Structures are given as C-alpha cells and as structure tokens.
C-alpha cells in the first residue's frame, strides 16, 4: 500500500491532500487508512507534509527505490552487529549486483572535484615540463 500511495503522490502536480490521494487509489480504502499510511511514510521520511489549515498536504520525498532503501536501512539500524549484517548481505549478492554496489560505493567516495592546488589555474604557475631547452640562435 505504501508504494501505491507514493506512486499517487508522485503523479500529483504539487502537494496533495489525503482526500485527493484516497480518490486516486485503487480499491476502497477508508480515509483514516490513507492518513495512517501517509503518517507512517512521514515517519520513514518517504513523504513530507505541510500544515494547511487544520490538515496537511503531502509530497513524496522518495520513490519506490527510495522506500526500499529506507526499509533496508531500518532493518540494518535494528541489528547490533552492523558489520556482520553488511558482510552477509554483500556475500549473498549476485556477481552483477556486487559489481554494481562496488561502482556505487566508488562513485560515492570519489571527490566531486579534484583537490585544488594553490595557483594551479594561474598562467605560468605550478609544475611544468619545459620540454627541450631552447638556445638563442637555433
């Protein structure tokens, strides 16, 4: 149900009320059930809410992949030996998923920009290979 609610919120052109979400969901969910789902998603940081009068408007803060990631994080947070859980998780991955995870970790740890060298952009500054030495008259 959470994924369906998120999908409806993502289809909105802006913040949506719980009633608007309820109207667009398949099935006959009670308004209170929609509010409960939205409130749980808010606790999980998958949606944001803004007070509008006496109620809230809701906006999706996560897609389905983000919601799955939040669930994985919650499971990890509930374990005492995070290292063991992560090691078992990685060892259970398919080779393709492991390669994908390694690439994501490498991208996440790579600096956005190379470290700056003072004066590196100034003309004639910084180390430079002068090439063959020229002599006058050649």
Backbone as CSV, one residue per row, in Angstrom:
resi,resn,N_x,N_y,N_z,CA_x,CA_y,CA_z,C_x,C_y,C_z
1,UNK,0.819,-1.203,0.000,0.000,0.000,0.000,0.861,1.265,0.000
2,UNK,1.980,1.217,0.719,2.847,2.389,0.768,3.345,2.763,-0.623
3,UNK,3.739,1.757,-1.405,4.227,2.024,-2.761,3.130,2.639,-3.622
4,UNK,1.891,2.189,-3.449,0.784,2.761,-4.217,0.534,4.209,-3.827
5,UNK,0.594,4.496,-2.535,0.398,5.867,-2.069,1.507,6.758,-2.608
6,UNK,2.747,6.280,-2.573,3.854,7.062,-3.119,3.679,7.310,-4.613
7,UNK,3.222,6.308,-5.344,3.008,6.472,-6.781,1.949,7.542,-7.048
8,UNK,0.889,7.542,-6.259,-0.146,8.559,-6.420,0.423,9.942,-6.107
9,UNK,1.183,10.057,-5.036,1.767,11.355,-4.682,2.724,11.856,-5.759
10,UNK,3.498,10.935,-6.352,4.424,11.348,-7.416,3.680,11.827,-8.658
11,UNK,2.448,11.363,-8.852,1.673,11.791,-10.016,1.042,13.168,-9.808
12,UNK,1.059,13.658,-8.594,0.454,14.965,-8.300,1.332,16.081,-8.856
13,UNK,0.709,17.170,-9.236,1.468,18.306,-9.765,2.035,19.175,-8.642
14,UNK,1.713,18.850,-7.421,2.198,19.583,-6.253,1.759,18.840,-5.006
15,UNK,1.824,19.485,-3.853,1.370,18.839,-2.626,-0.089,18.408,-2.746
16,UNK,-0.425,17.263,-2.153,-1.767,16.702,-2.270,-2.365,16.438,-0.896
17,UNK,-3.659,16.524,-0.819,-4.353,16.199,0.423,-4.566,14.692,0.508
18,UNK,-4.850,14.214,1.701,-5.138,12.790,1.885,-6.395,12.398,1.107
19,UNK,-7.372,13.280,1.040,-8.588,13.007,0.283,-8.302,12.839,-1.201
20,UNK,-7.423,13.675,-1.733,-7.025,13.573,-3.143,-6.345,12.234,-3.398
21,UNK,-5.456,11.838,-2.488,-4.774,10.542,-2.608,-5.801,9.415,-2.559
22,UNK,-6.717,9.485,-1.610,-7.729,8.436,-1.449,-8.546,8.264,-2.727
23,UNK,-8.936,9.346,-3.368,-9.746,9.281,-4.586,-9.018,8.566,-5.727
24,UNK,-7.694,8.663,-5.753,-6.922,8.114,-6.867,-6.363,6.713,-6.626
25,UNK,-6.546,6.203,-5.424,-6.065,4.856,-5.113,-7.058,3.806,-5.600
26,UNK,-6.522,2.688,-6.089,-7.389,1.569,-6.458,-7.960,0.957,-5.183
27,UNK,-9.193,0.596,-5.227,-9.802,-0.026,-4.052,-10.571,0.984,-3.237
28,UNK,-11.166,0.496,-2.212,-11.993,1.345,-1.350,-11.345,1.506,0.019
29,UNK,-10.253,2.228,0.057,-9.590,2.462,1.340,-10.301,3.574,2.092
30,UNK,-10.430,3.380,3.373,-11.011,4.415,4.222,-10.044,5.590,4.321
31,UNK,-10.598,6.766,4.501,-9.789,7.975,4.652,-8.786,7.815,5.791
32,UNK,-9.231,7.222,6.899,-8.340,7.045,8.052,-7.178,6.107,7.714
33,UNK,-7.422,5.134,6.847,-6.352,4.219,6.433,-5.314,4.980,5.604
34,UNK,-5.777,5.850,4.726,-4.863,6.663,3.912,-4.036,7.560,4.823
35,UNK,-4.681,8.172,5.809,-3.958,9.024,6.768,-2.909,8.207,7.515
36,UNK,-3.256,7.006,7.928,-2.304,6.137,8.638,-1.114,5.811,7.752
37,UNK,-1.362,5.454,6.504,-0.269,5.136,5.575,0.613,6.355,5.356
38,UNK,0.014,7.514,5.124,0.787,8.745,4.936,1.607,9.082,6.183
39,UNK,1.017,8.900,7.346,1.733,9.185,8.604,2.919,8.246,8.792
40,UNK,2.739,6.981,8.467,3.855,6.023,8.563,4.948,6.367,7.563
41,UNK,4.557,6.767,6.351,5.546,7.184,5.356,6.293,8.433,5.814
42,UNK,5.595,9.303,6.525,6.240,10.507,7.051,7.291,10.148,8.099
43,UNK,6.962,9.219,8.987,7.924,8.762,9.999,9.160,8.166,9.316
44,UNK,8.948,7.467,8.205,10.044,6.843,7.449,10.774,7.841,6.558
45,UNK,10.326,9.103,6.577,10.903,10.172,5.761,10.725,9.937,4.256
46,UNK,9.691,9.190,3.901,9.390,8.938,2.490,8.458,10.005,1.926
47,UNK,7.774,10.743,2.807,6.930,11.861,2.390,7.182,13.032,3.331
48,UNK,6.877,14.210,2.838,6.909,15.405,3.684,5.477,15.913,3.789
49,UNK,5.230,16.686,4.820,3.897,17.249,4.985,4.003,18.704,5.408
50,UNK,2.991,19.450,5.012,2.923,20.865,5.339,1.535,21.147,5.895
51,UNK,1.499,21.857,6.990,0.221,22.196,7.623,-0.533,23.168,6.715
52,UNK,-1.758,22.821,6.393,-2.664,23.662,5.608,-3.974,23.756,6.383
53,UNK,-4.140,24.810,7.135,-5.337,24.929,7.980,-5.288,23.894,9.089
54,UNK,-6.321,23.053,9.150,-6.378,22.029,10.201,-5.848,20.683,9.736
55,UNK,-5.434,20.576,8.487,-4.924,19.295,7.984,-3.557,19.505,7.329
56,UNK,-3.100,18.500,6.606,-1.801,18.550,5.958,-1.943,18.339,4.461
57,UNK,-0.961,18.852,3.728,-0.769,18.429,2.351,0.517,17.618,2.338
58,UNK,0.579,16.654,1.443,1.648,15.665,1.441,2.393,15.699,0.115
59,UNK,3.708,15.475,0.185,4.551,15.431,-1.007,5.475,14.234,-0.893
60,UNK,5.656,13.528,-1.983,6.562,12.384,-1.988,8.004,12.863,-1.864
61,UNK,8.735,12.250,-0.970,10.157,12.555,-0.811,11.006,11.381,-1.275
62,UNK,10.361,10.265,-1.621,11.084,9.067,-2.055,10.257,8.335,-3.098
63,UNK,10.949,7.700,-4.039,10.265,6.850,-4.996,10.272,5.422,-4.453
64,UNK,9.863,4.449,-5.266,9.814,3.066,-4.776,11.194,2.571,-4.366
65,UNK,12.212,2.936,-5.131,13.580,2.536,-4.781,13.999,3.187,-3.459
66,UNK,13.611,4.435,-3.279,13.922,5.122,-2.033,13.220,4.493,-0.847
67,UNK,11.988,4.059,-1.052,11.248,3.392,0.015,11.899,2.060,0.373
68,UNK,12.332,1.303,-0.631,13.029,0.038,-0.370,14.322,0.303,0.391
69,UNK,15.038,1.356,0.011,16.279,1.704,0.705,16.006,2.078,2.158
70,UNK,14.917,2.797,2.393,14.555,3.146,3.768,14.257,1.895,4.595
71,UNK,13.566,0.920,3.991,13.277,-0.333,4.706,14.574,-1.076,5.021
72,UNK,15.495,-1.123,4.054,16.783,-1.797,4.276,17.546,-1.108,5.409
73,UNK,17.533,0.204,5.412,18.223,0.961,6.451,17.624,0.695,7.824
74,UNK,16.286,0.605,7.884,15.615,0.341,9.154,15.994,-1.031,9.698
75,UNK,16.087,-2.019,8.813,16.499,-3.363,9.241,17.928,-3.302,9.771
76,UNK,18.799,-2.637,9.038,20.195,-2.521,9.453,20.314,-1.798,10.795
77,UNK,19.538,-0.749,10.968,19.580,0.003,12.224,19.127,-0.834,13.420
78,UNK,18.327,-1.867,13.182,17.843,-2.713,14.258,18.800,-3.827,14.657
79,UNK,19.918,-3.948,13.988,20.883,-5.017,14.272,22.044,-4.498,15.100
80,UNK,22.555,-5.355,15.990,23.695,-4.967,16.838,25.006,-4.991,16.074
81,UNK,25.215,-6.024,15.274,26.483,-6.182,14.560,26.297,-5.792,13.095
82,UNK,26.338,-4.497,12.855,26.114,-3.976,11.507,27.122,-4.543,10.516
83,UNK,28.374,-4.680,10.948,29.413,-5.203,10.062,29.096,-6.604,9.578
84,UNK,28.632,-7.451,10.485,28.287,-8.826,10.112,27.102,-8.848,9.159
85,UNK,26.116,-8.005,9.423,24.935,-7.960,8.553,25.339,-7.493,7.159
86,UNK,26.141,-6.448,7.090,26.584,-5.946,5.787,27.437,-6.978,5.053
87,UNK,28.312,-7.661,5.779,29.160,-8.685,5.146,28.303,-9.815,4.576
88,UNK,27.318,-10.258,5.329,26.423,-11.324,4.838,25.614,-10.845,3.646
89,UNK,25.183,-9.596,3.705,24.409,-9.036,2.605,25.233,-9.030,1.321
90,UNK,26.456,-8.528,1.410,27.315,-8.456,0.230,27.642,-9.850,-0.289
91,UNK,27.902,-10.799,0.607,28.256,-12.147,0.161,27.067,-12.858,-0.496
92,UNK,25.853,-12.399,-0.235,24.669,-13.017,-0.831,24.272,-12.376,-2.161
93,UNK,24.952,-11.310,-2.558,24.625,-10.634,-3.810,25.073,-11.446,-5.013
94,UNK,24.364,-11.291,-6.103,24.821,-11.890,-7.361,26.072,-11.132,-7.801
95,UNK,26.911,-11.735,-8.638,28.117,-11.025,-9.087,27.798,-9.678,-9.739
96,UNK,26.723,-9.605,-10.508,26.355,-8.340,-11.148,25.952,-7.280,-10.143
97,UNK,25.175,-7.680,-9.126,24.759,-6.730,-8.104,25.949,-6.295,-7.247
98,UNK,26.852,-7.227,-6.986,28.039,-6.858,-6.211,28.873,-5.836,-6.980
99,UNK,29.032,-6.053,-8.270,29.796,-5.116,-9.103,29.109,-3.740,-9.121
100,UNK,27.786,-3.750,-9.231,27.015,-2.510,-9.228,27.190,-1.773,-7.902
101,UNK,27.140,-2.519,-6.795,27.304,-1.915,-5.476,28.705,-1.324,-5.326
102,UNK,29.722,-2.052,-5.775,31.097,-1.528,-5.693,31.245,-0.239,-6.499
103,UNK,30.633,-0.206,-7.673,30.701,1.003,-8.502,29.998,2.172,-7.811
104,UNK,28.845,1.914,-7.202,28.129,2.968,-6.482,28.943,3.490,-5.302
105,UNK,29.575,2.569,-4.576,30.405,2.983,-3.441,31.609,3.786,-3.903
106,UNK,32.206,3.383,-5.016,33.350,4.124,-5.555,32.926,5.526,-5.976
107,UNK,31.762,5.641,-6.618,31.259,6.949,-7.033,30.961,7.826,-5.828
108,UNK,30.412,7.216,-4.785,30.047,7.971,-3.587,31.268,8.469,-2.829
109,UNK,32.371,7.728,-2.907,33.561,8.133,-2.157,34.503,8.997,-2.980
110,UNK,34.272,9.094,-4.281,35.128,9.924,-5.131,34.779,11.388,-4.901
111,UNK,35.804,12.237,-4.807,35.513,13.663,-4.625,34.845,14.216,-5.887
112,UNK,33.972,15.198,-5.681,33.283,15.815,-6.813,34.257,16.536,-7.725
113,UNK,35.193,17.227,-7.139,36.189,17.963,-7.903,37.569,17.540,-7.428
114,UNK,38.562,17.528,-8.315,39.916,17.207,-7.858,40.388,18.253,-6.867
115,UNK,41.269,17.848,-5.932,41.758,18.821,-4.954,42.456,19.969,-5.666
116,UNK,42.236,21.163,-5.153,42.828,22.338,-5.778,44.266,22.499,-5.327
117,UNK,45.112,22.881,-6.275,46.484,23.228,-5.981,46.563,24.741,-6.019
118,UNK,47.073,25.379,-4.952,47.118,26.842,-4.947,47.828,27.358,-6.185
119,UNK,47.169,28.274,-6.875,47.765,28.891,-8.053,47.772,28.006,-9.286
120,UNK,47.115,26.859,-9.242,47.170,25.925,-10.360,46.536,26.492,-11.612
121,UNK,45.595,27.413,-11.450,44.932,27.978,-12.619,45.660,29.197,-13.175
122,UNK,46.588,29.744,-12.421,47.284,30.948,-12.879,48.270,30.587,-13.979
123,UNK,48.336,31.405,-15.048,49.281,31.111,-16.126,50.708,31.119,-15.610
124,UNK,51.463,30.142,-16.029,52.876,30.056,-15.661,53.109,29.586,-14.246
125,UNK,52.084,29.107,-13.553,52.299,28.665,-12.187,52.206,27.162,-12.115
126,UNK,52.722,26.608,-11.062,52.649,25.176,-10.846,53.737,24.452,-11.611
127,UNK,53.879,23.138,-11.356,54.915,22.383,-12.029,54.632,22.329,-13.522
128,UNK,55.683,22.394,-14.286,55.533,22.418,-15.728,56.732,21.750,-16.350
129,UNK,56.504,20.964,-17.380,57.603,20.342,-18.111,58.031,21.325,-19.179
130,UNK,59.241,21.920,-19.048,59.635,22.929,-20.003,59.973,22.352,-21.376
131,UNK,60.126,21.050,-21.479,60.486,20.459,-22.772,61.965,20.666,-23.051
132,UNK,62.383,20.415,-24.280,63.802,20.612,-24.607,64.171,22.070,-24.443
133,UNK,65.370,22.270,-23.925,65.841,23.619,-23.694,66.209,24.278,-25.024
134,UNK,65.675,25.489,-25.208,65.997,26.212,-26.431,67.171,27.120,-26.168
135,UNK,68.001,27.270,-27.129,69.113,28.211,-27.011,68.951,29.251,-28.095
136,UNK,69.447,30.453,-27.801,69.327,31.525,-28.768,70.103,31.197,-30.012
137,UNK,69.589,31.541,-31.131,70.293,31.372,-32.376,70.020,30.051,-33.050
138,UNK,69.256,29.210,-32.490,68.962,27.948,-33.179,67.779,28.100,-34.063
